[in-house]
């Protein structure tokens, strides 16, 4: 199962056989989570970082009045809390949006990587940098794009990230989030979220049926979103 991490890293640079062997040698525990179960809890101090191997998860914060803002979506191959290796105390939670399988890799194992494999360490560092780049795009989308463009941008991004992991079929991908969860992503009311989805459907840009999203007109959706995938760093080059 840990090969999914190698696949993710190999989307950005060549991973040598020695590096692949080191990743496969890392001791890890496998766990499963049900929908709405926390993979990592706010204010916890995990001694491991969690690699998502199947399912969808989300980073979130709760406001004092109990409303939720989802600040990141995670797909298979993502380290959902690699930053906990250095931050220690989690200032947010990570929740399963579908049944999830994970591997929990002790921080002592990650310390071994930093000692033995500087290039592999840089690739793991790159993953946290890309997380930051995605956050910046989300902030721009929430603050400066129309809700229609915001949703279009998110769907383009998810397709690119899932495609890189071999989890798309042409322009279709499995997407198990409810409209309520999508409202928590875009910061909308449920009514406004439904209206935004229907707007893209009406214009023949997407189909969204039984947890499968199909992009019907990639060029038009990309233009509406002003989507430029550079921030995902999906090029294989020396790091």
C-alpha positions, 0 to 999 in steps of 0.5 A, a space after each residue: 500500500 505504501 507504493 502509492 506514496 512512491 507513485 505520488 512522489 514520482 509525479 514530481 521527480 525520479 525516485 531511485 530504486 534505493 529511495 523506493 526501497 527505503 520507503 518500502 522499509 518504513 514501518 507503518 500501521 494500517 487503519 480504516 476509518 468510517 465516514 465522519 470519523 476523525 483521522 487526526 483530531 484537533 489539539 492532538 499530538 500525534 507521534 506519526 503522520 498519516 498517509 491516505 491510501 484510499 478514500 477522501 478526507 478533509 482538513 477542517 476548522 470549527 468556528 465557536 458557533 459550531 459551523 465548519 470550514 473545510 480548508 483542504 481536500 485530500 486524495 489517495 497518495 496524500 500525507 494528510 498531516 506530514 507537517 505534524 512531524 514538526 508542528 507537534 500539536 495539531 491546530 485543526 482536524 482531518 475527517 473522513 469524507 468517505 470510508 478511508 484506509 490509511 498508513 500511519 508512519 511513526 515520526 521516528 521513521 521519518 527522521 530516518 528518511 531525513 538522515 539517510 536520503 536528502 533527495 527523498 526528504 526534499 520530495 516530502 518537503 515539496 509535498 508540504 509546499 504544494 499543500 501551501 500552494 493549493 491553500 493560496 489558490 483556495 484563498 484567491 478563489 474564495 476571495 476573488 472568484 465568483 462562486 461559479 468560477 470557484 467551483 469550476 476551479 476546484 473541479 479542475 484541480 481535483 481532476 488533475 490531482 486524481 488523474 496524476 494518481 491514476 484515479 480518473 477515467 477520461 474526464 470522469 472521477 469518483 467524488 463522494 462529497 455531499 452538497 452539504 460538504 461542498 458547501 463547507 468547502 466553498 463557504 456557501 449555504 446549501 441553497 447557494 451550493 445547489 444553485 452553483 452546481 445546477 448552473 454548471 450542469 445547465 450550461 453543459 459543463 459537468 455531469 454529477 450523478 451518483 458520486 461521479 463527476 464528469 467534465 463535459 467541456 474541459 476547455 470551457 470549464 478551465 476558461 471559466 475557472 482561469 485554471 492554471 495547474 502550475 501550482 500543482 507542480 505536476 512535472 517530473 524535474 530535478 528537485 
